[in-house]
Amino acid sequence: MGKSKGARITITLECECRNLQRVNKRRNGIYRYTSTKNRRNTPNRIELKKFCRQCNCHAVFKEIK
């Protein structure tokens, strides 16, 4: 028998610059991070400030489905 999934899940974080068309983009495309979260402690979508190579600055990364 396999183990149950538990409360920890893998999430994908995507930069908000995807929706904004900034002039100083370095490359085309979308930059994403993967992380894990405990769905019991944080049931809502999370937002983290991380470095985006497309924007070349720290930006807000939002959880996507």
C-alpha positions, 0 to 999 in steps of 0.5 A: 500500500502507498502512503497518503499524500499528507498536507504538504503539496508542491506549488508553482510560483510565477512572476507577475511581469507575465501580465505586465509588458515591461520595456526592459525585459531581458528575454521573452518567456515566463520565469517560474519557481517551484516550492512546497507548502502545507495546505492546512496552515496556508490554505490561501494562495501565497505571494513571495518576493523573489528574483526574476531573471526576466525583469532583472529585479526582485518581483512578487511571485504568485502561486498558480494552479 
